[in-house]
Amino acid sequence: MKRQKRVVAIHDISGFGRCSLTVALPIISAAGIETSVIPTAVLSTHTGGIKGYTYLDLTDEIMPFAKHWKTLDLKFDGIYTGYVGSIHQLEILCDVFDMLKSEETLIVVDPVMADHGKLYKTFSEDFPMEMKKLASKADIIVPNMTEAVFMLGRPYEEGPYTESYIEDLLKDLSQLAKKVVLTGVYYDEHQLGAASYDVEKNQVHYAFEERIEGHYHGTGDVFGSALVAALIRLFHIHISQPARPN
């Protein structure tokens, strides 16, 4: 009997806020993929603009999860990481990847740590370089514009961007992973989207939609989860348009 596809999602749980595992689990499961989870932390709410949230660090539980699964000989088609709470957790996850992956396992790292030119308050200035080490073990990375430049040690620049800037960024990021999906890309104030780059094909592809003003927490987790589900269901990484839309 054919085995159902299986992904392990490694994120925090925010009790309120429609982000992290509270969106990854239902979205990936809705694609007919068995979704196992390793929670990195449990928070009462997300941390975006909300004060007084509770935080339970689950660092000490990550490796026991993985070791138990290893004794059960569980096979995973994908490993998908999002918010990782500390440098120590990053180090542990490098070992978890080695423990749980097989030749067929797709590893997707969303380097959740920054946005709008700033690191999240919970992270130190050396966190991006440590995240870079985890990203280098991935098949696909899904950074936003801020996370991309921080991992490359570059200063953040506000958009709108130019095609040459985005494509240089993608190719530099491909030194970490052979496939890159960069979010938060825009060339004007009317459209916002993502760009993908596949080293083997040496092609950049874009997907843009009408820009909606405002800030919406959890959209990156929704995007990443849908992307992981699509890739595990064997959709191609190239996202619609092979060139910048007019």
C-alpha positions as CSV (number, residue, x, y, z in Angstrom):
1,M,0.0,0.0,0.0
2,K,1.3,3.4,-0.9
3,R,2.4,5.4,2.1
4,Q,0.9,8.9,2.7
5,K,3.3,11.7,2.3
6,R,4.7,13.0,5.6
7,V,6.3,16.3,6.6
8,V,7.6,17.4,10.0
9,A,7.0,21.1,10.7
10,I,9.4,22.6,13.3
11,H,8.0,26.0,14.5
12,D,6.7,27.7,17.6
13,I,3.1,27.6,18.7
14,S,1.4,30.9,19.2
15,G,-1.8,30.4,21.0
16,F,-3.3,33.6,19.4
17,G,-2.3,35.2,16.1
18,R,-2.8,32.8,13.2
19,C,0.9,32.1,12.6
20,S,3.5,29.4,13.0
21,L,2.2,25.9,13.7
22,T,-1.4,27.1,14.0
23,V,-1.3,27.7,10.3
24,A,1.4,25.2,9.1
25,L,-0.5,22.2,10.5
26,P,-3.9,22.8,8.9
27,I,-2.5,24.1,5.6
28,I,-0.1,21.2,5.0
29,S,-2.6,18.7,6.3
30,A,-5.3,20.0,3.9
31,A,-3.0,19.0,1.0
32,G,-3.4,15.4,2.1
33,I,0.0,15.3,3.8
34,E,0.5,13.8,7.2
35,T,2.0,16.6,9.3
36,S,4.1,15.8,12.4
37,V,5.3,18.7,14.5
38,I,8.2,19.6,16.8
39,P,7.3,22.8,18.7
40,T,10.3,25.0,19.5
41,A,8.4,27.2,22.0
42,V,4.8,27.9,23.2
43,L,3.7,31.5,23.4
44,S,0.4,33.0,24.5
45,T,0.4,35.2,21.4
46,H,2.7,36.2,18.6
47,T,5.2,38.9,19.4
48,G,4.4,41.4,16.8
49,G,3.2,44.5,18.6
50,I,1.7,42.6,21.5
51,K,3.1,43.1,25.0
52,G,3.0,40.8,28.0
53,Y,3.0,37.5,26.1
54,T,4.1,34.3,27.8
55,Y,7.0,32.2,26.5
56,L,7.8,28.6,27.2
57,D,11.1,27.5,25.8
58,L,11.0,23.9,24.5
59,T,14.7,23.6,23.6
60,D,15.2,20.6,25.8
61,E,12.4,18.7,24.1
62,I,13.6,19.0,20.5
63,M,16.2,16.3,20.4
64,P,14.2,13.8,22.5
65,F,11.4,14.1,19.9
66,A,13.8,13.4,17.1
67,K,15.5,10.5,18.9
68,H,12.1,8.9,19.7
69,W,11.0,9.2,16.1
70,K,14.3,7.6,15.0
71,T,13.6,4.5,17.1
72,L,10.2,4.3,15.4
73,D,11.9,4.4,12.0
74,L,9.6,7.2,10.8
75,K,10.3,8.4,7.2
76,F,9.8,12.0,6.2
77,D,9.3,13.4,2.8
78,G,9.9,16.9,4.0
79,I,11.3,18.9,7.0
80,Y,10.1,22.5,7.3
81,T,11.5,24.9,9.8
82,G,10.2,28.4,10.7
83,Y,10.7,30.3,13.9
84,V,13.7,29.0,15.9
85,G,14.0,30.6,19.3
86,S,17.8,30.7,19.9
87,I,21.2,30.0,18.5
88,H,21.3,26.8,20.6
89,Q,18.1,25.6,18.9
90,L,19.7,26.3,15.5
91,E,22.6,24.1,16.5
92,I,20.3,21.3,17.6
93,L,18.3,21.5,14.4
94,C,21.4,20.9,12.3
95,D,21.7,17.6,14.1
96,V,18.0,16.9,13.8
97,F,18.2,17.3,10.0
98,D,21.0,14.8,9.8
99,M,19.1,12.4,12.0
100,L,15.7,12.4,10.3
101,K,16.5,13.1,6.6
102,S,16.9,10.5,3.9
103,E,18.0,11.0,0.3
104,E,14.4,11.7,-0.6
105,T,13.7,14.2,2.1
106,L,13.1,17.8,1.0
107,I,14.4,20.3,3.6
108,V,12.8,23.8,3.5
109,V,14.1,26.5,5.8
110,D,12.2,29.7,6.3
111,P,14.7,31.8,8.2
112,V,12.2,33.6,10.4
113,M,14.0,36.3,12.3
114,A,13.5,39.8,10.8
115,D,11.3,42.1,8.8
116,H,11.2,45.7,7.6
117,G,14.9,46.1,8.1
118,K,15.0,45.0,11.7
119,L,15.8,41.8,13.7
120,Y,13.0,40.6,15.9
121,K,13.6,41.9,19.5
122,T,14.3,38.4,20.8
123,F,17.4,37.9,18.6
124,S,21.0,39.1,19.0
125,E,23.0,40.7,16.2
126,D,24.9,37.4,15.6
127,F,21.8,35.4,15.0
128,P,21.6,35.9,11.2
129,M,25.1,34.3,10.7
130,E,24.0,31.3,12.8
131,M,20.8,31.0,10.8
132,K,22.9,31.0,7.7
133,K,24.4,27.7,8.9
134,L,21.0,26.1,9.2
135,A,20.0,27.5,5.8
136,S,23.1,26.0,4.2
137,K,21.7,22.5,5.1
138,A,18.4,23.2,3.2
139,D,17.3,22.3,-0.3
140,I,15.1,25.4,-0.5
141,I,15.2,28.6,1.6
142,V,12.3,31.1,1.8
143,P,13.7,34.4,3.2
144,N,12.0,37.8,3.1
145,M,14.0,40.8,1.9
146,T,15.3,41.6,5.4
147,E,16.3,38.1,6.2
148,A,18.0,37.7,2.9
149,V,20.3,40.7,3.2
150,F,21.1,39.9,6.9
151,M,22.2,36.4,6.1
152,L,24.4,37.9,3.3
153,G,25.9,40.5,5.7
154,R,24.5,43.4,3.6
155,P,22.7,46.5,4.7
156,Y,18.9,46.6,4.3
157,E,17.5,48.7,1.5
158,E,13.9,49.9,1.1
159,G,12.1,49.2,-2.1
160,P,11.0,49.6,-4.8
161,Y,13.8,47.4,-6.1
162,T,15.3,46.8,-9.5
163,E,15.5,43.6,-11.4
164,S,19.2,43.5,-11.2
165,Y,19.2,44.0,-7.4
166,I,16.8,41.2,-6.9
167,E,18.5,38.8,-9.2
168,D,21.9,39.5,-7.8
169,L,20.4,38.8,-4.3
170,L,18.9,35.5,-5.5
171,K,22.1,34.3,-7.0
172,D,24.1,35.2,-3.8
173,L,21.5,33.3,-1.7
174,S,21.9,30.3,-4.0
175,Q,25.3,29.8,-2.5
176,L,23.4,28.6,0.6
177,A,20.7,26.5,-1.1
178,K,20.2,25.5,-4.7
179,K,16.7,26.8,-4.8
180,V,15.6,30.1,-3.3
181,V,12.1,31.7,-3.0
182,L,12.5,35.4,-2.0
183,T,9.3,37.1,-0.6
184,G,8.5,40.8,-0.2
185,V,9.7,41.7,-3.8
186,Y,8.2,44.7,-5.5
187,Y,9.3,46.9,-8.4
188,D,6.5,49.5,-7.9
189,E,4.0,50.5,-5.3
190,H,1.1,48.6,-7.0
191,Q,2.3,45.0,-7.0
192,L,3.9,42.8,-4.4
193,G,5.1,39.2,-4.7
194,A,7.9,36.7,-4.7
195,A,10.8,35.7,-6.9
196,S,12.3,32.2,-7.3
197,Y,15.7,31.0,-8.5
198,D,16.8,27.5,-9.4
199,V,20.5,27.1,-9.7
200,E,20.3,24.1,-12.1
201,K,18.0,25.9,-14.5
202,N,19.6,29.3,-14.0
203,Q,16.2,31.0,-14.3
204,V,14.5,33.6,-12.2
205,H,10.7,33.5,-12.0
206,Y,8.2,35.9,-10.5
207,A,4.7,35.9,-9.0
208,F,3.0,39.3,-8.3
209,E,-0.4,40.3,-7.1
210,E,-2.0,43.6,-6.3
211,R,-0.6,45.1,-3.2
212,I,-2.9,45.4,-0.2
213,E,-1.8,48.1,2.3
214,G,-1.4,47.1,5.9
215,H,0.7,44.6,8.0
216,Y,-0.7,41.1,8.4
217,H,1.0,38.8,10.9
218,G,1.5,35.2,9.8
219,T,1.3,35.7,6.1
220,G,4.9,34.5,5.7
221,D,4.0,31.3,7.6
222,V,0.9,30.8,5.4
223,F,3.0,31.3,2.2
224,G,5.8,29.0,3.4
225,S,3.3,26.3,4.5
226,A,1.5,26.4,1.1
227,L,4.8,26.3,-0.7
228,V,5.9,23.2,1.2
229,A,2.6,21.5,0.6
230,A,2.8,22.2,-3.1
231,L,6.4,21.0,-3.4
232,I,5.7,17.8,-1.5
233,R,2.8,17.2,-3.9
234,L,5.4,17.6,-6.7
235,F,4.4,21.0,-8.0
236,H,7.4,22.8,-9.6
237,I,9.1,25.6,-7.7
238,H,8.8,28.1,-10.5
239,I,6.0,30.4,-9.6
240,S,4.0,31.4,-12.7
241,Q,5.7,34.3,-14.6
242,P,9.1,33.6,-16.2
243,A,9.8,37.4,-16.4
244,R,8.8,40.6,-14.7
245,P,5.2,41.4,-15.5
246,N,4.4,44.6,-17.2
